[in-house]
Amino acid sequence: MVVNVGEDDIESIPEKEALIAAEFNNSGDNVEIIGMCVQMEAEAAAIEDPVERAEILEGFGLGEGALFRMVRAAYHLLGLRTFLTTGEKESRAWTFYAGSTAPMCAGRIHTDFQRGFIRAEVIQWDELLELGSWNAAKDVGKMRVEGKDYIAQDGDVMDFRFNV
C-alpha cells in the first residue's frame, strides 16, 4: 500500500507507515506500507542524470526513492529473493524462491550444478564487500560451508562445488 504525504510531512513518513502497518497487521493481512511524497518523487524522476537524481532524493530525505522500494516490496511479496555469484570475470545476481535450498539455487545457474551438488561456500554480500575479496573472507574465517539442507538467504553470495 502506498501512503502519499505532503512535502511538510516527509519526516513523519516512518511513523505514518508504522501506524498504518499496525492497523493492517491487526486484521491479519500481509501488507507492505510504502510512504512517499508523490510530488517530490515526480520532480526527482524528471531529472535525467541518475547521480543528480540520487542526490536530489537524498536531499529531500527520500533515500533511494519510492520506485525502488515499491519494486523491492513487490519482489518480496511474490516470494522472490536474490543470491549472487562472483568470479574473476563477472559477478551476477540470480533470482530464487524464498525457502529454496542451496542445490535448488545451484540449479538456477545450470541443472548439472543441482544434480551434482556437493556443497556451497556462502557469505552475505555486505560482509564480502566489507572484506574486499573472496580470499580475504576465507582468511578471516567468514566463509561458511553449507550442505544440501541449507535454506538460501536473500543476499547470499555462493560458490557451488559440484561433481557431474
Chimera marker file (.cmm) of the C-alpha trace (Angstrom):
<marker_set name="trace">
<marker id="1" x="0.000" y="0.000" z="0.000" r="1" g="1" b="0" radius="0.5"/>
<marker id="2" x="1.305" y="3.436" z="-0.895" r="1" g="1" b="0" radius="0.5"/>
<marker id="3" x="0.756" y="6.311" z="1.508" r="1" g="1" b="0" radius="0.5"/>
<marker id="4" x="1.148" y="9.760" z="-0.022" r="1" g="1" b="0" radius="0.5"/>
<marker id="5" x="2.240" y="12.572" z="2.279" r="1" g="1" b="0" radius="0.5"/>
<marker id="6" x="2.705" y="16.276" z="1.665" r="1" g="1" b="0" radius="0.5"/>
<marker id="7" x="6.085" y="17.963" z="1.411" r="1" g="1" b="0" radius="0.5"/>
<marker id="8" x="5.783" y="19.188" z="5.018" r="1" g="1" b="0" radius="0.5"/>
<marker id="9" x="5.230" y="15.632" z="6.330" r="1" g="1" b="0" radius="0.5"/>
<marker id="10" x="8.275" y="13.862" z="4.832" r="1" g="1" b="0" radius="0.5"/>
<marker id="11" x="9.961" y="13.477" z="8.235" r="1" g="1" b="0" radius="0.5"/>
<marker id="12" x="6.832" y="11.726" z="9.564" r="1" g="1" b="0" radius="0.5"/>
<marker id="13" x="6.777" y="9.010" z="6.862" r="1" g="1" b="0" radius="0.5"/>
<marker id="14" x="8.179" y="6.255" z="9.152" r="1" g="1" b="0" radius="0.5"/>
<marker id="15" x="5.580" y="6.985" z="11.841" r="1" g="1" b="0" radius="0.5"/>
<marker id="16" x="2.729" y="7.039" z="9.318" r="1" g="1" b="0" radius="0.5"/>
<marker id="17" x="3.948" y="3.743" z="7.794" r="1" g="1" b="0" radius="0.5"/>
<marker id="18" x="4.114" y="2.129" z="11.254" r="1" g="1" b="0" radius="0.5"/>
<marker id="19" x="0.656" y="3.383" z="12.203" r="1" g="1" b="0" radius="0.5"/>
<marker id="20" x="-0.979" y="2.034" z="9.044" r="1" g="1" b="0" radius="0.5"/>
<marker id="21" x="1.020" y="-1.220" z="9.169" r="1" g="1" b="0" radius="0.5"/>
<marker id="22" x="-0.170" y="-1.825" z="12.738" r="1" g="1" b="0" radius="0.5"/>
<marker id="23" x="-3.757" y="-1.286" z="11.616" r="1" g="1" b="0" radius="0.5"/>
<marker id="24" x="-3.449" y="-3.849" z="8.799" r="1" g="1" b="0" radius="0.5"/>
<marker id="25" x="-1.384" y="-6.356" z="10.782" r="1" g="1" b="0" radius="0.5"/>
<marker id="26" x="-4.108" y="-6.463" z="13.438" r="1" g="1" b="0" radius="0.5"/>
<marker id="27" x="-6.549" y="-7.564" z="10.731" r="1" g="1" b="0" radius="0.5"/>
<marker id="28" x="-4.264" y="-10.444" z="9.684" r="1" g="1" b="0" radius="0.5"/>
<marker id="29" x="-3.449" y="-9.038" z="6.242" r="1" g="1" b="0" radius="0.5"/>
<marker id="30" x="0.131" y="-9.198" z="4.962" r="1" g="1" b="0" radius="0.5"/>
<marker id="31" x="0.547" y="-5.664" z="3.645" r="1" g="1" b="0" radius="0.5"/>
<marker id="32" x="3.716" y="-3.729" z="2.926" r="1" g="1" b="0" radius="0.5"/>
<marker id="33" x="3.349" y="0.005" z="3.503" r="1" g="1" b="0" radius="0.5"/>
<marker id="34" x="5.417" y="2.458" z="1.462" r="1" g="1" b="0" radius="0.5"/>
<marker id="35" x="5.275" y="6.110" z="2.393" r="1" g="1" b="0" radius="0.5"/>
<marker id="36" x="6.233" y="8.761" z="-0.129" r="1" g="1" b="0" radius="0.5"/>
<marker id="37" x="5.681" y="12.294" z="-1.281" r="1" g="1" b="0" radius="0.5"/>
<marker id="38" x="4.432" y="11.800" z="-4.826" r="1" g="1" b="0" radius="0.5"/>
<marker id="39" x="5.064" y="15.443" z="-5.764" r="1" g="1" b="0" radius="0.5"/>
<marker id="40" x="8.749" y="15.308" z="-4.777" r="1" g="1" b="0" radius="0.5"/>
<marker id="41" x="9.183" y="11.850" z="-6.316" r="1" g="1" b="0" radius="0.5"/>
<marker id="42" x="7.791" y="13.207" z="-9.601" r="1" g="1" b="0" radius="0.5"/>
<marker id="43" x="10.164" y="16.159" z="-9.511" r="1" g="1" b="0" radius="0.5"/>
<marker id="44" x="13.128" y="13.871" z="-8.895" r="1" g="1" b="0" radius="0.5"/>
<marker id="45" x="12.014" y="11.423" z="-11.622" r="1" g="1" b="0" radius="0.5"/>
<marker id="46" x="12.098" y="14.247" z="-14.179" r="1" g="1" b="0" radius="0.5"/>
<marker id="47" x="15.875" y="14.577" z="-13.678" r="1" g="1" b="0" radius="0.5"/>
<marker id="48" x="17.680" y="12.520" z="-16.337" r="1" g="1" b="0" radius="0.5"/>
<marker id="49" x="21.118" y="12.243" z="-14.717" r="1" g="1" b="0" radius="0.5"/>
<marker id="50" x="20.948" y="9.297" z="-12.266" r="1" g="1" b="0" radius="0.5"/>
<marker id="51" x="23.653" y="10.721" z="-9.991" r="1" g="1" b="0" radius="0.5"/>
<marker id="52" x="21.891" y="14.087" z="-9.751" r="1" g="1" b="0" radius="0.5"/>
<marker id="53" x="18.528" y="12.319" z="-9.227" r="1" g="1" b="0" radius="0.5"/>
<marker id="54" x="20.001" y="10.300" z="-6.352" r="1" g="1" b="0" radius="0.5"/>
<marker id="55" x="21.412" y="13.463" z="-4.793" r="1" g="1" b="0" radius="0.5"/>
<marker id="56" x="18.031" y="15.201" z="-5.055" r="1" g="1" b="0" radius="0.5"/>
<marker id="57" x="16.201" y="12.232" z="-3.487" r="1" g="1" b="0" radius="0.5"/>
<marker id="58" x="18.764" y="12.114" z="-0.686" r="1" g="1" b="0" radius="0.5"/>
<marker id="59" x="18.489" y="15.875" z="-0.235" r="1" g="1" b="0" radius="0.5"/>
<marker id="60" x="14.699" y="15.619" z="0.055" r="1" g="1" b="0" radius="0.5"/>
<marker id="61" x="15.184" y="12.898" z="2.669" r="1" g="1" b="0" radius="0.5"/>
<marker id="62" x="13.612" y="10.259" z="0.396" r="1" g="1" b="0" radius="0.5"/>
<marker id="63" x="16.556" y="7.835" z="0.367" r="1" g="1" b="0" radius="0.5"/>
<marker id="64" x="16.661" y="5.690" z="-2.751" r="1" g="1" b="0" radius="0.5"/>
<marker id="65" x="13.206" y="6.788" z="-3.855" r="1" g="1" b="0" radius="0.5"/>
<marker id="66" x="9.812" y="5.134" z="-3.853" r="1" g="1" b="0" radius="0.5"/>
<marker id="67" x="10.156" y="3.326" z="-7.189" r="1" g="1" b="0" radius="0.5"/>
<marker id="68" x="12.969" y="1.084" z="-5.925" r="1" g="1" b="0" radius="0.5"/>
<marker id="69" x="11.146" y="0.493" z="-2.646" r="1" g="1" b="0" radius="0.5"/>
<marker id="70" x="7.950" y="-0.459" z="-4.493" r="1" g="1" b="0" radius="0.5"/>
<marker id="71" x="9.782" y="-2.865" z="-6.814" r="1" g="1" b="0" radius="0.5"/>
<marker id="72" x="11.599" y="-4.458" z="-3.851" r="1" g="1" b="0" radius="0.5"/>
<marker id="73" x="8.318" y="-4.813" z="-1.934" r="1" g="1" b="0" radius="0.5"/>
<marker id="74" x="6.581" y="-6.449" z="-4.912" r="1" g="1" b="0" radius="0.5"/>
<marker id="75" x="9.572" y="-8.765" z="-5.432" r="1" g="1" b="0" radius="0.5"/>
<marker id="76" x="9.437" y="-9.906" z="-1.804" r="1" g="1" b="0" radius="0.5"/>
<marker id="77" x="5.645" y="-10.231" z="-1.708" r="1" g="1" b="0" radius="0.5"/>
<marker id="78" x="5.940" y="-12.577" z="-4.701" r="1" g="1" b="0" radius="0.5"/>
<marker id="79" x="8.349" y="-14.697" z="-2.650" r="1" g="1" b="0" radius="0.5"/>
<marker id="80" x="11.371" y="-13.841" z="-4.771" r="1" g="1" b="0" radius="0.5"/>
<marker id="81" x="14.878" y="-13.447" z="-3.371" r="1" g="1" b="0" radius="0.5"/>
<marker id="82" x="18.345" y="-12.897" z="-4.826" r="1" g="1" b="0" radius="0.5"/>
<marker id="83" x="21.638" y="-14.727" z="-4.429" r="1" g="1" b="0" radius="0.5"/>
<marker id="84" x="24.893" y="-13.725" z="-6.070" r="1" g="1" b="0" radius="0.5"/>
<marker id="85" x="27.864" y="-15.425" z="-7.660" r="1" g="1" b="0" radius="0.5"/>
<marker id="86" x="31.192" y="-13.799" z="-8.306" r="1" g="1" b="0" radius="0.5"/>
<marker id="87" x="34.404" y="-14.642" z="-10.071" r="1" g="1" b="0" radius="0.5"/>
<marker id="88" x="37.377" y="-13.012" z="-11.749" r="1" g="1" b="0" radius="0.5"/>
<marker id="89" x="35.446" y="-12.106" z="-14.897" r="1" g="1" b="0" radius="0.5"/>
<marker id="90" x="31.959" y="-11.264" z="-13.592" r="1" g="1" b="0" radius="0.5"/>
<marker id="91" x="29.581" y="-11.027" z="-10.693" r="1" g="1" b="0" radius="0.5"/>
<marker id="92" x="25.957" y="-11.919" z="-11.234" r="1" g="1" b="0" radius="0.5"/>
<marker id="93" x="22.628" y="-11.863" z="-9.407" r="1" g="1" b="0" radius="0.5"/>
<marker id="94" x="20.216" y="-14.812" z="-9.623" r="1" g="1" b="0" radius="0.5"/>
<marker id="95" x="16.564" y="-14.951" z="-8.599" r="1" g="1" b="0" radius="0.5"/>
<marker id="96" x="15.203" y="-17.801" z="-6.481" r="1" g="1" b="0" radius="0.5"/>
<marker id="97" x="12.062" y="-18.509" z="-4.483" r="1" g="1" b="0" radius="0.5"/>
<marker id="98" x="12.100" y="-17.985" z="-0.723" r="1" g="1" b="0" radius="0.5"/>
<marker id="99" x="12.649" y="-21.290" z="1.040" r="1" g="1" b="0" radius="0.5"/>
<marker id="100" x="14.855" y="-22.750" z="-1.711" r="1" g="1" b="0" radius="0.5"/>
<marker id="101" x="17.759" y="-24.952" z="-0.710" r="1" g="1" b="0" radius="0.5"/>
<marker id="102" x="21.331" y="-24.396" z="-1.878" r="1" g="1" b="0" radius="0.5"/>
<marker id="103" x="21.066" y="-27.166" z="-4.522" r="1" g="1" b="0" radius="0.5"/>
<marker id="104" x="17.887" y="-25.588" z="-5.895" r="1" g="1" b="0" radius="0.5"/>
<marker id="105" x="19.729" y="-22.265" z="-6.197" r="1" g="1" b="0" radius="0.5"/>
<marker id="106" x="22.627" y="-24.011" z="-7.919" r="1" g="1" b="0" radius="0.5"/>
<marker id="107" x="20.086" y="-25.382" z="-10.398" r="1" g="1" b="0" radius="0.5"/>
<marker id="108" x="19.110" y="-21.808" z="-11.307" r="1" g="1" b="0" radius="0.5"/>
<marker id="109" x="22.566" y="-21.487" z="-12.851" r="1" g="1" b="0" radius="0.5"/>
<marker id="110" x="22.671" y="-24.905" z="-14.515" r="1" g="1" b="0" radius="0.5"/>
<marker id="111" x="20.838" y="-28.181" z="-13.911" r="1" g="1" b="0" radius="0.5"/>
<marker id="112" x="24.186" y="-30.001" z="-13.677" r="1" g="1" b="0" radius="0.5"/>
<marker id="113" x="25.080" y="-27.853" z="-10.668" r="1" g="1" b="0" radius="0.5"/>
<marker id="114" x="21.942" y="-29.045" z="-8.891" r="1" g="1" b="0" radius="0.5"/>
<marker id="115" x="22.307" y="-32.677" z="-9.902" r="1" g="1" b="0" radius="0.5"/>
<marker id="116" x="25.942" y="-32.909" z="-8.785" r="1" g="1" b="0" radius="0.5"/>
<marker id="117" x="25.723" y="-30.531" z="-5.812" r="1" g="1" b="0" radius="0.5"/>
<marker id="118" x="28.297" y="-31.239" z="-3.084" r="1" g="1" b="0" radius="0.5"/>
<marker id="119" x="28.355" y="-28.042" z="-1.016" r="1" g="1" b="0" radius="0.5"/>
<marker id="120" x="28.230" y="-24.253" z="-1.223" r="1" g="1" b="0" radius="0.5"/>
<marker id="121" x="30.605" y="-21.718" z="0.246" r="1" g="1" b="0" radius="0.5"/>
<marker id="122" x="28.436" y="-18.840" z="1.465" r="1" g="1" b="0" radius="0.5"/>
<marker id="123" x="28.819" y="-15.293" z="2.758" r="1" g="1" b="0" radius="0.5"/>
<marker id="124" x="26.416" y="-12.346" z="2.855" r="1" g="1" b="0" radius="0.5"/>
<marker id="125" x="27.079" y="-9.717" z="0.189" r="1" g="1" b="0" radius="0.5"/>
<marker id="126" x="27.729" y="-6.870" z="2.643" r="1" g="1" b="0" radius="0.5"/>
<marker id="127" x="30.313" y="-8.893" z="4.572" r="1" g="1" b="0" radius="0.5"/>
<marker id="128" x="32.082" y="-9.805" z="1.325" r="1" g="1" b="0" radius="0.5"/>
<marker id="129" x="32.047" y="-6.183" z="0.198" r="1" g="1" b="0" radius="0.5"/>
<marker id="130" x="33.457" y="-5.057" z="3.546" r="1" g="1" b="0" radius="0.5"/>
<marker id="131" x="36.251" y="-7.649" z="3.420" r="1" g="1" b="0" radius="0.5"/>
<marker id="132" x="37.078" y="-6.840" z="-0.192" r="1" g="1" b="0" radius="0.5"/>
<marker id="133" x="37.588" y="-10.285" z="-1.694" r="1" g="1" b="0" radius="0.5"/>
<marker id="134" x="36.651" y="-13.940" z="-1.571" r="1" g="1" b="0" radius="0.5"/>
<marker id="135" x="40.166" y="-14.872" z="-0.381" r="1" g="1" b="0" radius="0.5"/>
<marker id="136" x="40.100" y="-12.254" z="2.382" r="1" g="1" b="0" radius="0.5"/>
<marker id="137" x="36.769" y="-13.676" z="3.593" r="1" g="1" b="0" radius="0.5"/>
<marker id="138" x="38.289" y="-17.174" z="3.694" r="1" g="1" b="0" radius="0.5"/>
<marker id="139" x="41.402" y="-15.915" z="5.502" r="1" g="1" b="0" radius="0.5"/>
<marker id="140" x="39.386" y="-14.386" z="8.358" r="1" g="1" b="0" radius="0.5"/>
<marker id="141" x="37.004" y="-17.353" z="8.581" r="1" g="1" b="0" radius="0.5"/>
<marker id="142" x="33.853" y="-15.550" z="7.422" r="1" g="1" b="0" radius="0.5"/>
<marker id="143" x="33.110" y="-18.064" z="4.665" r="1" g="1" b="0" radius="0.5"/>
<marker id="144" x="30.571" y="-20.717" z="5.689" r="1" g="1" b="0" radius="0.5"/>
<marker id="145" x="30.359" y="-24.180" z="4.160" r="1" g="1" b="0" radius="0.5"/>
<marker id="146" x="26.731" y="-25.225" z="3.697" r="1" g="1" b="0" radius="0.5"/>
<marker id="147" x="25.253" y="-28.546" z="2.592" r="1" g="1" b="0" radius="0.5"/>
<marker id="148" x="22.183" y="-29.773" z="0.752" r="1" g="1" b="0" radius="0.5"/>
<marker id="149" x="19.744" y="-28.748" z="3.510" r="1" g="1" b="0" radius="0.5"/>
<marker id="150" x="20.848" y="-25.099" z="3.659" r="1" g="1" b="0" radius="0.5"/>
<marker id="151" x="17.985" y="-22.672" z="3.009" r="1" g="1" b="0" radius="0.5"/>
<marker id="152" x="19.414" y="-19.827" z="0.933" r="1" g="1" b="0" radius="0.5"/>
<marker id="153" x="19.011" y="-16.298" z="2.266" r="1" g="1" b="0" radius="0.5"/>
<marker id="154" x="18.408" y="-13.109" z="0.338" r="1" g="1" b="0" radius="0.5"/>
<marker id="155" x="21.807" y="-11.544" z="-0.389" r="1" g="1" b="0" radius="0.5"/>
<marker id="156" x="23.893" y="-14.706" z="-0.061" r="1" g="1" b="0" radius="0.5"/>
<marker id="157" x="26.983" y="-14.863" z="-2.244" r="1" g="1" b="0" radius="0.5"/>
<marker id="158" x="27.518" y="-18.531" z="-3.095" r="1" g="1" b="0" radius="0.5"/>
<marker id="159" x="30.244" y="-20.568" z="-4.717" r="1" g="1" b="0" radius="0.5"/>
<marker id="160" x="28.960" y="-24.027" z="-5.596" r="1" g="1" b="0" radius="0.5"/>
<marker id="161" x="31.011" y="-27.194" z="-5.527" r="1" g="1" b="0" radius="0.5"/>
<marker id="162" x="29.587" y="-29.981" z="-7.689" r="1" g="1" b="0" radius="0.5"/>
<marker id="163" x="30.619" y="-33.146" z="-9.474" r="1" g="1" b="0" radius="0.5"/>
<marker id="164" x="28.840" y="-34.499" z="-12.522" r="1" g="1" b="0" radius="0.5"/>
<link id1="1" id2="2" r="1" g="1" b="0" radius="0.2"/>
<link id1="2" id2="3" r="1" g="1" b="0" radius="0.2"/>
<link id1="3" id2="4" r="1" g="1" b="0" radius="0.2"/>
<link id1="4" id2="5" r="1" g="1" b="0" radius="0.2"/>
<link id1="5" id2="6" r="1" g="1" b="0" radius="0.2"/>
<link id1="6" id2="7" r="1" g="1" b="0" radius="0.2"/>
<link id1="7" id2="8" r="1" g="1" b="0" radius="0.2"/>
<link id1="8" id2="9" r="1" g="1" b="0" radius="0.2"/>
<link id1="9" id2="10" r="1" g="1" b="0" radius="0.2"/>
<link id1="10" id2="11" r="1" g="1" b="0" radius="0.2"/>
<link id1="11" id2="12" r="1" g="1" b="0" radius="0.2"/>
<link id1="12" id2="13" r="1" g="1" b="0" radius="0.2"/>
<link id1="13" id2="14" r="1" g="1" b="0" radius="0.2"/>
<link id1="14" id2="15" r="1" g="1" b="0" radius="0.2"/>
<link id1="15" id2="16" r="1" g="1" b="0" radius="0.2"/>
<link id1="16" id2="17" r="1" g="1" b="0" radius="0.2"/>
<link id1="17" id2="18" r="1" g="1" b="0" radius="0.2"/>
<link id1="18" id2="19" r="1" g="1" b="0" radius="0.2"/>
<link id1="19" id2="20" r="1" g="1" b="0" radius="0.2"/>
<link id1="20" id2="21" r="1" g="1" b="0" radius="0.2"/>
<link id1="21" id2="22" r="1" g="1" b="0" radius="0.2"/>
<link id1="22" id2="23" r="1" g="1" b="0" radius="0.2"/>
<link id1="23" id2="24" r="1" g="1" b="0" radius="0.2"/>
<link id1="24" id2="25" r="1" g="1" b="0" radius="0.2"/>
<link id1="25" id2="26" r="1" g="1" b="0" radius="0.2"/>
<link id1="26" id2="27" r="1" g="1" b="0" radius="0.2"/>
<link id1="27" id2="28" r="1" g="1" b="0" radius="0.2"/>
<link id1="28" id2="29" r="1" g="1" b="0" radius="0.2"/>
<link id1="29" id2="30" r="1" g="1" b="0" radius="0.2"/>
<link id1="30" id2="31" r="1" g="1" b="0" radius="0.2"/>
<link id1="31" id2="32" r="1" g="1" b="0" radius="0.2"/>
<link id1="32" id2="33" r="1" g="1" b="0" radius="0.2"/>
<link id1="33" id2="34" r="1" g="1" b="0" radius="0.2"/>
<link id1="34" id2="35" r="1" g="1" b="0" radius="0.2"/>
<link id1="35" id2="36" r="1" g="1" b="0" radius="0.2"/>
<link id1="36" id2="37" r="1" g="1" b="0" radius="0.2"/>
<link id1="37" id2="38" r="1" g="1" b="0" radius="0.2"/>
<link id1="38" id2="39" r="1" g="1" b="0" radius="0.2"/>
<link id1="39" id2="40" r="1" g="1" b="0" radius="0.2"/>
<link id1="40" id2="41" r="1" g="1" b="0" radius="0.2"/>
<link id1="41" id2="42" r="1" g="1" b="0" radius="0.2"/>
<link id1="42" id2="43" r="1" g="1" b="0" radius="0.2"/>
<link id1="43" id2="44" r="1" g="1" b="0" radius="0.2"/>
<link id1="44" id2="45" r="1" g="1" b="0" radius="0.2"/>
<link id1="45" id2="46" r="1" g="1" b="0" radius="0.2"/>
<link id1="46" id2="47" r="1" g="1" b="0" radius="0.2"/>
<link id1="47" id2="48" r="1" g="1" b="0" radius="0.2"/>
<link id1="48" id2="49" r="1" g="1" b="0" radius="0.2"/>
<link id1="49" id2="50" r="1" g="1" b="0" radius="0.2"/>
<link id1="50" id2="51" r="1" g="1" b="0" radius="0.2"/>
<link id1="51" id2="52" r="1" g="1" b="0" radius="0.2"/>
<link id1="52" id2="53" r="1" g="1" b="0" radius="0.2"/>
<link id1="53" id2="54" r="1" g="1" b="0" radius="0.2"/>
<link id1="54" id2="55" r="1" g="1" b="0" radius="0.2"/>
<link id1="55" id2="56" r="1" g="1" b="0" radius="0.2"/>
<link id1="56" id2="57" r="1" g="1" b="0" radius="0.2"/>
<link id1="57" id2="58" r="1" g="1" b="0" radius="0.2"/>
<link id1="58" id2="59" r="1" g="1" b="0" radius="0.2"/>
<link id1="59" id2="60" r="1" g="1" b="0" radius="0.2"/>
<link id1="60" id2="61" r="1" g="1" b="0" radius="0.2"/>
<link id1="61" id2="62" r="1" g="1" b="0" radius="0.2"/>
<link id1="62" id2="63" r="1" g="1" b="0" radius="0.2"/>
<link id1="63" id2="64" r="1" g="1" b="0" radius="0.2"/>
<link id1="64" id2="65" r="1" g="1" b="0" radius="0.2"/>
<link id1="65" id2="66" r="1" g="1" b="0" radius="0.2"/>
<link id1="66" id2="67" r="1" g="1" b="0" radius="0.2"/>
<link id1="67" id2="68" r="1" g="1" b="0" radius="0.2"/>
<link id1="68" id2="69" r="1" g="1" b="0" radius="0.2"/>
<link id1="69" id2="70" r="1" g="1" b="0" radius="0.2"/>
<link id1="70" id2="71" r="1" g="1" b="0" radius="0.2"/>
<link id1="71" id2="72" r="1" g="1" b="0" radius="0.2"/>
<link id1="72" id2="73" r="1" g="1" b="0" radius="0.2"/>
<link id1="73" id2="74" r="1" g="1" b="0" radius="0.2"/>
<link id1="74" id2="75" r="1" g="1" b="0" radius="0.2"/>
<link id1="75" id2="76" r="1" g="1" b="0" radius="0.2"/>
<link id1="76" id2="77" r="1" g="1" b="0" radius="0.2"/>
<link id1="77" id2="78" r="1" g="1" b="0" radius="0.2"/>
<link id1="78" id2="79" r="1" g="1" b="0" radius="0.2"/>
<link id1="79" id2="80" r="1" g="1" b="0" radius="0.2"/>
<link id1="80" id2="81" r="1" g="1" b="0" radius="0.2"/>
<link id1="81" id2="82" r="1" g="1" b="0" radius="0.2"/>
<link id1="82" id2="83" r="1" g="1" b="0" radius="0.2"/>
<link id1="83" id2="84" r="1" g="1" b="0" radius="0.2"/>
<link id1="84" id2="85" r="1" g="1" b="0" radius="0.2"/>
<link id1="85" id2="86" r="1" g="1" b="0" radius="0.2"/>
<link id1="86" id2="87" r="1" g="1" b="0" radius="0.2"/>
<link id1="87" id2="88" r="1" g="1" b="0" radius="0.2"/>
<link id1="88" id2="89" r="1" g="1" b="0" radius="0.2"/>
<link id1="89" id2="90" r="1" g="1" b="0" radius="0.2"/>
<link id1="90" id2="91" r="1" g="1" b="0" radius="0.2"/>
<link id1="91" id2="92" r="1" g="1" b="0" radius="0.2"/>
<link id1="92" id2="93" r="1" g="1" b="0" radius="0.2"/>
<link id1="93" id2="94" r="1" g="1" b="0" radius="0.2"/>
<link id1="94" id2="95" r="1" g="1" b="0" radius="0.2"/>
<link id1="95" id2="96" r="1" g="1" b="0" radius="0.2"/>
<link id1="96" id2="97" r="1" g="1" b="0" radius="0.2"/>
<link id1="97" id2="98" r="1" g="1" b="0" radius="0.2"/>
<link id1="98" id2="99" r="1" g="1" b="0" radius="0.2"/>
<link id1="99" id2="100" r="1" g="1" b="0" radius="0.2"/>
<link id1="100" id2="101" r="1" g="1" b="0" radius="0.2"/>
<link id1="101" id2="102" r="1" g="1" b="0" radius="0.2"/>
<link id1="102" id2="103" r="1" g="1" b="0" radius="0.2"/>
<link id1="103" id2="104" r="1" g="1" b="0" radius="0.2"/>
<link id1="104" id2="105" r="1" g="1" b="0" radius="0.2"/>
<link id1="105" id2="106" r="1" g="1" b="0" radius="0.2"/>
<link id1="106" id2="107" r="1" g="1" b="0" radius="0.2"/>
<link id1="107" id2="108" r="1" g="1" b="0" radius="0.2"/>
<link id1="108" id2="109" r="1" g="1" b="0" radius="0.2"/>
<link id1="109" id2="110" r="1" g="1" b="0" radius="0.2"/>
<link id1="110" id2="111" r="1" g="1" b="0" radius="0.2"/>
<link id1="111" id2="112" r="1" g="1" b="0" radius="0.2"/>
<link id1="112" id2="113" r="1" g="1" b="0" radius="0.2"/>
<link id1="113" id2="114" r="1" g="1" b="0" radius="0.2"/>
<link id1="114" id2="115" r="1" g="1" b="0" radius="0.2"/>
<link id1="115" id2="116" r="1" g="1" b="0" radius="0.2"/>
<link id1="116" id2="117" r="1" g="1" b="0" radius="0.2"/>
<link id1="117" id2="118" r="1" g="1" b="0" radius="0.2"/>
<link id1="118" id2="119" r="1" g="1" b="0" radius="0.2"/>
<link id1="119" id2="120" r="1" g="1" b="0" radius="0.2"/>
<link id1="120" id2="121" r="1" g="1" b="0" radius="0.2"/>
<link id1="121" id2="122" r="1" g="1" b="0" radius="0.2"/>
<link id1="122" id2="123" r="1" g="1" b="0" radius="0.2"/>
<link id1="123" id2="124" r="1" g="1" b="0" radius="0.2"/>
<link id1="124" id2="125" r="1" g="1" b="0" radius="0.2"/>
<link id1="125" id2="126" r="1" g="1" b="0" radius="0.2"/>
<link id1="126" id2="127" r="1" g="1" b="0" radius="0.2"/>
<link id1="127" id2="128" r="1" g="1" b="0" radius="0.2"/>
<link id1="128" id2="129" r="1" g="1" b="0" radius="0.2"/>
<link id1="129" id2="130" r="1" g="1" b="0" radius="0.2"/>
<link id1="130" id2="131" r="1" g="1" b="0" radius="0.2"/>
<link id1="131" id2="132" r="1" g="1" b="0" radius="0.2"/>
<link id1="132" id2="133" r="1" g="1" b="0" radius="0.2"/>
<link id1="133" id2="134" r="1" g="1" b="0" radius="0.2"/>
<link id1="134" id2="135" r="1" g="1" b="0" radius="0.2"/>
<link id1="135" id2="136" r="1" g="1" b="0" radius="0.2"/>
<link id1="136" id2="137" r="1" g="1" b="0" radius="0.2"/>
<link id1="137" id2="138" r="1" g="1" b="0" radius="0.2"/>
<link id1="138" id2="139" r="1" g="1" b="0" radius="0.2"/>
<link id1="139" id2="140" r="1" g="1" b="0" radius="0.2"/>
<link id1="140" id2="141" r="1" g="1" b="0" radius="0.2"/>
<link id1="141" id2="142" r="1" g="1" b="0" radius="0.2"/>
<link id1="142" id2="143" r="1" g="1" b="0" radius="0.2"/>
<link id1="143" id2="144" r="1" g="1" b="0" radius="0.2"/>
<link id1="144" id2="145" r="1" g="1" b="0" radius="0.2"/>
<link id1="145" id2="146" r="1" g="1" b="0" radius="0.2"/>
<link id1="146" id2="147" r="1" g="1" b="0" radius="0.2"/>
<link id1="147" id2="148" r="1" g="1" b="0" radius="0.2"/>
<link id1="148" id2="149" r="1" g="1" b="0" radius="0.2"/>
<link id1="149" id2="150" r="1" g="1" b="0" radius="0.2"/>
<link id1="150" id2="151" r="1" g="1" b="0" radius="0.2"/>
<link id1="151" id2="152" r="1" g="1" b="0" radius="0.2"/>
<link id1="152" id2="153" r="1" g="1" b="0" radius="0.2"/>
<link id1="153" id2="154" r="1" g="1" b="0" radius="0.2"/>
<link id1="154" id2="155" r="1" g="1" b="0" radius="0.2"/>
<link id1="155" id2="156" r="1" g="1" b="0" radius="0.2"/>
<link id1="156" id2="157" r="1" g="1" b="0" radius="0.2"/>
<link id1="157" id2="158" r="1" g="1" b="0" radius="0.2"/>
<link id1="158" id2="159" r="1" g="1" b="0" radius="0.2"/>
<link id1="159" id2="160" r="1" g="1" b="0" radius="0.2"/>
<link id1="160" id2="161" r="1" g="1" b="0" radius="0.2"/>
<link id1="161" id2="162" r="1" g="1" b="0" radius="0.2"/>
<link id1="162" id2="163" r="1" g="1" b="0" radius="0.2"/>
<link id1="163" id2="164" r="1" g="1" b="0" radius="0.2"/>
</marker_set>
